[in-house]
């Protein structure tokens, strides 16, 4: 079964956000071993990068969700997920952004949109797209 690490900064505060994440984490259990790692935001992006780097496996394929990333379709993201030979790590930086060193570690940089989304909503969006990717790759009915 595929190993996926989801590394992000901060905790979900609102119950409805926690419920949404819990639902997708439950659904993902059929497709992968998901490990969500919530890190405490630090004083600088450099400190955050060092903290996150220590959680990324040496052979992991890394996707960083950041504003400079490229936009891609759900099918393209699913194909990227399917093509990765090792552990996958998904990164969301803190509400202040992501250090350049951490972005440089990424094999793929993804941007959802030119629009700005709340940091906590981005977490749900990543989980939903990961679930959709597994549905696409297994021929599930979720993706239409």
C-alpha positions in Angstrom: 0.0 0.0 0.0 1.2 3.5 -0.9 2.8 5.6 1.9 1.8 9.2 1.9 3.1 11.9 4.3 1.2 15.1 4.5 3.3 17.8 6.2 1.8 21.1 7.1 2.1 23.9 9.6 -0.6 24.7 12.2 -3.6 22.9 13.5 -7.2 23.0 12.4 -9.2 25.2 14.8 -12.8 24.9 13.6 -14.8 21.6 14.2 -16.2 21.7 10.6 -12.7 21.8 9.2 -11.6 18.9 11.3 -14.6 16.9 10.3 -14.0 17.5 6.6 -10.3 16.4 6.9 -11.3 13.3 9.0 -13.8 12.3 6.3 -11.1 12.4 3.5 -8.5 10.7 5.8 -11.0 7.9 6.4 -11.7 7.5 2.7 -8.0 7.6 1.9 -7.4 4.6 4.2 -8.6 2.3 1.4 -5.8 3.5 -0.9 -2.8 4.6 1.2 -1.2 4.8 4.6 -1.6 8.5 5.2 0.5 10.1 7.9 -0.5 13.7 8.7 2.3 15.6 10.4 1.2 19.0 11.9 4.2 21.1 12.7 4.1 24.3 14.8 4.8 27.5 12.9 8.2 28.9 13.7 9.6 32.4 13.7 11.2 32.2 10.3 10.5 30.3 7.1 14.1 28.9 7.3 13.4 27.4 10.7 10.2 25.9 9.3 12.1 24.4 6.4 14.6 22.7 8.6 11.8 21.2 10.7 9.9 19.9 7.7 13.1 18.6 6.0 13.7 16.4 9.0 10.3 14.7 8.3 10.8 14.0 4.6 12.1 10.6 3.7 15.3 10.5 1.7 13.7 8.7 -1.3 10.4 10.5 -1.1 8.8 12.2 -4.1 7.7 15.6 -2.8 4.9 17.9 -4.0 4.8 21.4 -2.6 1.7 23.4 -2.7 2.8 27.0 -3.2 1.7 30.1 -5.2 4.6 29.8 -7.7 3.6 26.2 -8.6 2.0 25.2 -11.8 -1.7 24.6 -12.1 -2.7 21.1 -13.2 -5.8 19.2 -13.7 -7.0 16.4 -11.3 -6.1 13.9 -14.0 -2.5 15.3 -14.3 -2.1 15.2 -10.5 -3.4 11.6 -10.5 -0.9 10.6 -13.2 1.9 12.2 -11.1 0.8 10.3 -8.0 0.6 7.0 -10.0 4.1 7.5 -11.5 5.9 7.9 -8.2 8.0 4.9 -7.3 8.5 5.7 -3.6 6.8 7.4 -0.6 5.0 10.6 -1.5 5.2 13.7 0.7 2.8 16.5 0.3 3.8 19.9 1.7 1.8 23.0 2.7 3.8 25.8 4.2 2.7 28.1 7.0 0.4 31.0 6.4 3.6 33.0 5.8 4.6 30.9 2.9 7.3 28.3 2.3 11.1 28.7 2.4 12.9 28.5 -1.0 15.1 25.6 0.2 12.0 23.6 1.0 10.5 24.4 -2.4 13.8 23.3 -4.0 13.4 19.9 -2.4 10.1 19.4 -4.2 9.8 17.3 -7.3 6.6 19.1 -8.2 5.3 22.5 -7.2 1.5 22.9 -7.5 -0.7 26.0 -7.3 -4.4 25.6 -7.0 -5.2 28.9 -8.5 -4.0 32.5 -8.8 -6.6 33.2 -6.1 -5.8 33.2 -2.4 -7.4 30.5 -0.2 -7.5 30.3 3.6 -4.6 28.2 4.8 -6.8 25.7 6.6 -9.1 25.3 3.5 -6.0 24.4 1.4 -5.5 21.4 3.7 -9.0 20.0 2.8 -8.4 20.8 -0.8 -5.2 18.7 -0.9 -6.8 15.8 0.8 -9.8 15.9 -1.6 -7.5 16.0 -4.6 -5.4 13.1 -3.2 -8.6 11.1 -2.8 -9.8 12.1 -6.3 -6.4 11.0 -7.7 -6.7 7.5 -6.2 -10.3 7.3 -7.5 -9.1 8.3 -11.0 -6.2 5.8 -10.9 -8.4 2.9 -9.7 -11.4 3.7 -12.0 -13.6 4.8 -9.1 -16.9 6.6 -9.7 -16.1 9.7 -7.5 -14.4 11.5 -10.4 -16.8 12.3 -13.2 
